[in-house]
Amino acid sequence: MDTLGADGGLITNEKGDIHRVNFIEKVLASILAKISNFIPEAGIWMNTQRPEWNDANNALVGNGVSMVTLYYLKRFMSFFENLVEHSPHESISLSNELMDFYKQIRKSLEENVSMLDDGIDDAQRKQLMDQLGTAASNYRDHIYKKSFWGTRRSISKEGLLRFIKTTQTYIDQTIQVNKRTDGLYHAYNLISIKADAIEVSHLSEMLEGQVAILSSGYLSANDALDALDAMKKSALFRHDQYSYLLYPNKQLPGFLERNNIPPEEAKKSKLLQTLVKDGNTSIVEKDINGQLHFNGNFRNANDMIKGLKTLESSSYVQLVEEERNLLSEIFESVFNHKSFTGRSGTFYGYEGLGSIYWHMVSKLLLAVQETCVQAIYNKEDAVTIGRLLEHFYEINEGIGVHKPPSLYGAFPTDPYSHTPWHKGAQQPGMTGQVKEDILSRFGELGVFIRNGSLVFDPCLLRKSEFIDAATNFNYFDLSGVRKSLNLDAGSIAFTYCQVPIIYTISDKSGLKITTSDNQNVQMEGQQLPRELSESIFQRTGKIVRIDVNVKESTLK
């Protein structure tokens, strides 16, 4: 930092020069970091990284595997594939070290792809996980110890596309097997690591998983509709708020219901039976009702193992050696520490049990909106589109701003993070929800950017949003000057990059552009030329107003 300033925080090569790479290498490095933690039919292993959005699930790190991350990786891989396909370059230059990492990952995926046809067993899962993880470890160790050599090699565009398609095959198969019997999709899974196998188990349904799968692009319009219908019927739906919980509400077991060893489990262990008979309470103790409990001082299985070691110098030594693993399994079955997710499984607020977290509901709204728009562009049947739109409008109405204070529990226009089961909106303050709400509203208004051009296509906008009587629209222009426009009945107005946009219901579509020198330019259709679009993005002030004629048949 003393010699290079801010550049001192950048990675250097063996010669001490800043290591510079191209955009494709940066993106590929991010993808490889995820794929190297991929566990077939389970998701992306959270061996050191925390969950995607919900830090109330932070305790999943280690044993947790994220399908949420895989759903978003699916979307990202589709984006990356499109990017590479349209690249004018037939070869791409990569750092020598990343090239080795990439080739090891690609080789492992290609050599094992046939196992996807019949489903993956626990041993195959461990085998592929080890191969992918070893490739990442080799890359990481080299960079940490020796940095980059500074040499580069090229990969073909064709080879990179083949790698993307192979990766997509694995992702799609894993998503397919993570569809639940109730029509929802798993969000996070758990793994149990054995010497030569990886076992996968599932957690309960979570809203985050449904939002991620809807956003992934994996589902067809009909599949998305099935998922939304399943959500509405599930324990995630909270009828009184007409919205969705982060996870189903549940009643936590009380004190007397915890640390009870089932009799059938206790009978498996000769050591436990002998200790009880001898009155030794160092490991377990029987209460007045005959119920067995582990020593209350044990915080985890390691504490119990330490307790067993104190018995090794006694007459119990042989039983301890024979049943050490058995007792560890019994201990874990009683406390199920592996399934502990964090606040999400123990709190009754702050993203805990029974909570609606409004940011995630807005993420759901945006994902459903994207699904609706895609269905309309794909010209899906009218019934499917109509039912998707019903879900979209219902989710939108369930968000706080549309509710009376008596139901919301606060002023509806004030931002709050969450609503617990037992009280109104809590934790005032603006969260990341505002981002999704802004994106959703512009999507609802039909403002899109396609190939660098502004497009006005209000395919989700309802006719009821247009004003019934003339009024004034106040806004601040690019110079910060407050201005006012007269709006006629049958219109709606908003600003985009501080340029007023006025929609008017008409019998045909068209645009009228008003420039800063009071010139009016008439255009057919709904798309603004790229040059004029860029002038709006750059806030040049060249365009001062856009009038959009909207066909009534477009509106909902």
N, C-alpha and C positions, 0 to 999 in steps of 0.2 A: 504494500500500500504506500510506503514511504517513497518508492521510486516510480511506481506506475499509477498512483492515485486510485480511482475507482476501478480501473482495469486490473488492479492487483487481486481483485476477487474472482477473476476469470481463470479458467484452467490453462496452464501452459504446457508446451511439449518438452521433450528432453533437452532441447536447446535453450529453454527459457523463454521462447516466444509464445505469444498468445495463440492458443489453438483455435483456428477459425474453421467453421463447417458451414455447409449449405442448409437450406430449409428442409429438404427431404431428409437429410441425416438427423436433424433435430427431431422431426416428427417420428422417424423410424426408431430413434433411441427411446422415445417415450413409449412406443408400441412394444418394443422388445422388453422394456422394464416390466410391462404388464404381462406379456405372454410368458416370460420366464417364471412368473408366479402362477401360471395357469394350472389348475387341477381339473382334469376331465370330469365332466358331469357334476362338478361342485362349484366352480367359479374361479375367481382370482383370490389366491391365498393372502390373507392379511397377516403375514408373518411378522412384519414390523410396521406396516402402515395401518392407519385407523380407517374406520368406515367412510363411505362417500360423504354424505350430508349430515347424518344424525350422530352427533358426538355423544348422545345418550346411549349409544351402542359401543362405546369405546372398549368395554371389557372383552369384546369379541377378538381383539388382537391376539394372535397366537394360534388359537384353535379355530378361529372364524374364517370363512371363505365367502367372498362377496359375489353374489349373482348380480347385484346392482351395478358393480363396476363392470361386469361382463356385458350387461345390457348396454351400458354407455360405450363400451369398447366396440360393440357391434355397430353402433351408429358412427363412431369415429372411423372404423375400418371402411365403411361404405363411403364416407367422405374422402378418405385417403385413396381408395381405389379410383374414384372419379377424378381425383387430382392427378394421379399418375397416368391414367388413361389419356387424359387430355394434355399431358405434357409434351412439348415439341421435342424433347430430348430422348434419344434411344438408349442412352446409358447415363448412369448417375455415379458421381464420384463420392466415395465414402472413406473415412479414416480407416487405416489398416486394421486397427483394433476392433472397431465396430463391425467391419466386414467379417472378421472371424466370429464374432458374437452372432451376427445375423446368420452366417452359414451354418453354425452349430444348431441354432434354433430351427432353421428351415429343414435341415437334415433330419432332426428328431421328429418333426411334425410329419414330414413326407414318409419316413420309414414306418411310422405307426398308424398312418391314416386308415389302413384296412380294418383296424380294430373297431372303428366306429360303426361298421356294418352290423355287428352282432351285439353291440353294447360292450362296455368296458368293465372288466372285473377289478377287484380291489388290488390285485397284484400288478396288473397292467397300469392301473392308475398310478401306483407308486413308482413303477419303472419310468413312465414318461415324466412324472413330476421331478424325479431325480435328474433325468437328462436335461430338462429345461433349466432347472435350478443350477446344475453344474456349469452350464454354459454361461449363466449370469455371474456365477462366482469367479470363474476364470477371467472374464472380462473385468470385473470389479477389482480383483486382486492385482491384475496387471496395471490398471490405471492408478490405483493407490500407491503401488510400489515403484513403478517405472514411468508413469504418465504416458503420454502419446509419443510415438516415434516421430510423427510429422510426415509420414509417407501416406499415400492414398492409392486406392484401387477402384476400379469401376465395376458396377453391376449393371446388367442389362435391364431395360424397362420390362421386357417380357418376363424375365426371371422374378422381378419384384412383384409383378402382377400375379404370377403363379403362387408366390408365397402368400400374398394377400388372400387369394381364393382358397388356398389350403387352410389358412388360419380361420377364414370365415366358415369353412366346413366344420371345424372343431367347435367354434362358437355356436353355430346353429344347432348342432347335435346336443350340446350341453343345455342350451335354452329349451330344446324340445323335451328333454327328460326332466326339466325342472318345472314343468307345468303340473300344478296340483290337481287332484281329482275334483276339487270344487270349482275349477276353472280359473283360479288365481295362479300367480307365479311366485316361486320362492324368492325371497330377498337375500337372506344370509343363511349359510349352511355351516355345519360343524364337521371337523375331521378328527378321526382318531388314528394316530400314526403308529403302526406296528413295524416290526423288523422288515417285513417284505410286503406290506400291504397298507393301503389307505382306505379306511372306512368312512362313509359319508352319512351324516344324519341331518335332519331338518329342524329348523326353528318354526315358530308360528308365523302366520301371515303378517305382512307389514305393508303399510301404504306405500312406503318408499320403493318397494319392489314393483308394485303395480305401475307407479309413475314411470319408473325406469324402463319397463318392458314396453309401455305405450310410446315412450319417446325413442325407443331403439330403432324403429323402422322394421323390425322383424315381423310384426303382426300385419296381416291383411286387414282390410276394413271390417270384414265379418268376424275375424278373430278378435279384433279390438273391441267390437261390439259385444262379443261373448264375454270378454274380460270385464268390461264395464257393467254388464248385466250381473255378472258374478259378484262384483264388488258391491253392487246395490243390495244384493241378497245376503252378503256376508256380515260377520260381526264387526267389520270395520265401519259400517255405516251407522251413524248416530242420528236417529230419527228426529229427536227434538231440535237439533241444530241444523238438520238437513245437510249434513256434511260428513267428513270422514275422519276417523281416529287414526293416529299413527300406527296403532296395533290394538287388537281386541282388548277390551277391559277385562280384568280378572280379579278375583279375590285372593289375596296372598294368604298362605297358611299362617295361623297364629303360632305363638311360642310353643304351645303344647303339641302342636302337629309337626314340629321340626325335630331332627336328630332322633328319629325312631327307626331302629333296625328291624326290618320285617322278620318275623319268626322263621320264614322259609329260607331267608338269607343266613340267619344265625345258625341254622341247623347244618349249613354247608361247612361250617368251620369247627373243627375239633378244638382248636385253640380257644375260641370264644367260649365254647361250652365248658372247657376245663377251667378257664379263668373264673367264670361265674360260679362253678362248683366250689372252687378254692377260695372264693371271696376276694379275689384279686381285682381291684378297680382301676388299675393303671391304664387299661385300654378301653374297657366297657364297664357299665354298671347297670344293674337291674333295679327298677323302681318298685314301689309297693304294689303296683298293678302287674308286675311281671314283665314290663316292657324294657327291652334293652336299649341303652344309649351309649354312644361313644363318649369318651372323656371330654368334658366341656371345655377343657383348656386347649384342645386341638383346634388350630385355626385352619389347617389344611392337611392334605394327605402326607406331606413331608413331616409334619409334627407327629402324625400317627406312626410313621416309619421310625422316627427317633424314639418314640415310646416302645416300639417293638425291640429296638436295639438294647434297651435296658433289661429286656428279658433274656437276652442271649447268654448271659452268665448264670442262668437258672435252669431248672429242670424243663423249662418250656422251649429250650433252644432248638430241638428238632422240629417241633411244631411251627415255630417261628420261621425257620428256613423253608419248610414245606408250604406255608400258607401266606407268605409275605405278599405275593401278587394277588391272591384271593382276597385278602383283607383290604388291599388297596382298591380292588374292584367294588367290594361291598361299601367301603367308605364313599367312593364316588357315586355309587348308585343311591346312597342315602342323601347326599348333599347336592349332587348334580352340579358341581361348580363349573363344569365345562359349558353348561347352558346359561350361565350368568352373563347377561348382556351389558349391564351397567344401570344407569338411572332408568332406562326404559323398562326394566323388569322389577324395580323396587320403589320408585318415587310415584307420587300421585299428582305431580305437577312438573313443570320444566321438562317437557317432552316425555313425561312419564306415563303411567297407566291412566287410561281414560281420557287422555289429552287429545284435543284437536290442535295441531300446530299449523297455523294459518299459512306459513310460508310453503309447507308441503302441499296444502290444498291448492295454492296458486300454481305450484309446479305441476300439479295434476291438471289444472285448468289449461295451462299452456300445452301440455302433452296431448290432451284431448282435442284442443283446437288444431294442432298440427295434423292430427289424425283426420279431423273433419275436412280440412283444406285439401289434404292429399286425396281423400275419397272423392271430393268434388272434382278435382283435376283429373282423376282417373275415370271419371264418369261412372262411378258405381251406381247400383240401382237406387231409385228414389227412396225406397223404404229403408234401406241401410243408412243412407245419408240422413234421412229424417230422424231416425232413432239415435244416431250418433249426435246430431245437433240437440236432441232432447237432453242427453247427458251433459253436453257442454253448457247449455243454458241453465240446467238445474245446479250444476257445480258452481257456476257463476253466481246464481242467486243465493247459494249457501254461504258465500263469503260475507264477512261481517258488515261491510259497507251497505249492504242491501237489507239489513235487519233492523227491527225496532230496538231501542235501548233495553227494553224489558227482556228481550231474548238474548241480545248480544252481551248484556251486562256492563255496558259502557256506552259512551257516545260512538255511534257506528263509524263516524268519519275519523276517529282517532285510531292510530295503529297500536295493536297489541300483538304479542308474540303467540300466545296460546290460550286455549280455554279448557281448563280441567273439567272433570266429570261433575264435581260437586259445587262449582261456582261459575261466575261469569268470566269475561275476558281478563287475563292477567298479564303482568310484565309489560307495561307500556313502553313504547319506543319503536322506531322504524327498523325492521329487519330486512333481509334480502328479498323478502316478499315483494317489495316495491318493483324490483327488476322484472319479475315474472308478470306482475300486473300491468306494467307499461307495455311489455312485449305483447301480452294478450290483448290489450286494448287496441294497439295499432293493428294487430291481426284481425280483430273484430271489425275495425274500420276499413280493412282491406288494403292497407298500405304495405306493399311488398317491394323488395329489390330483386330484380332478375337480370342477370348479366350486366350489372352496373346501372340499370335503368329503374327509375321509380315507376311502379305500377299501382293503379288504384282499382282494386277489384273487391268490392265489399260483399263477398259471397256469404258472409256470416251475419251481416248487419240486419237488424230488424227494422221494419218500416215504422214501428212504434217509437223509434228513437228520433225521428224527424219531427221538428216543431210544428205545432198546429196553428200558431199565430206569429206574426212578424215580431221581431225583437232585435236587440243590439248584441253584437259579439265584441267583447273587449279583449285586447291582447297587447303584448309588447313586441315591437319590431326589432330588427337586428341592431338598431342604435339605442335600444332601451327606452324608446319613446312609446308611451301608452297611446294606442289607437283604437278606433271603434268602427265596426262595419254593420251595415243594416242587413239583416237576414229576413228573407221572405218566408212565409209559411211553406212547408214542404221542403225544408232544407236543414242541414246540420253543418257545423263548422268546428274546426280544430286547427292547431298549428303543427307544422313539421319543420324542424330546423328554423323555427320562428317565422316561417312563411305560412300565412293563413290559407287553409284548404276549405273550400265550400262545396259540399255535396248538394245537388238539387235533383229531385225526382223528375225524370223525363221519359219520353218514349224512345229515345235512342241515346247511346253513350257518346261521349266526346269531352274534349278538354278546351278550356280557354285560359291562356297564359297572359297575365298582365305583367309587363316589364317596368323597370324603374323609370323609363322615359315615356310612360303612359301608352305604350304600344300594346295592342291586343293580338294574340296569335291563336287562331282556331286550329284544332287538331281533331282528327277522328280517332276513335278507340280509347283505350285507357292507359296507354303507356307513354311516358315522357321520354323524349330522346335522351341518349346518354350524356350529351354535352350539357343540356339543360339540367339534367339530374345532378351532374357534378357541380354545377353552379349553386344548387341548393345545398348539397352536402358540404361544400366549402364556404357556405354563407357569404357569397360575394355581394348579395344585394341586388343582383341583376333581375331576379324574379321577385315580385312583391305580392303576388296573389295567384292562386290557381282555382278555377271553377271547374267542377267535375259534374257532368250530366250522368246520372245513374239510372239505368233502366229499372223500372219498377219490378220487372220479372226477376231481377237479380236479388232483390231483397227478400228477407224471410218474414 
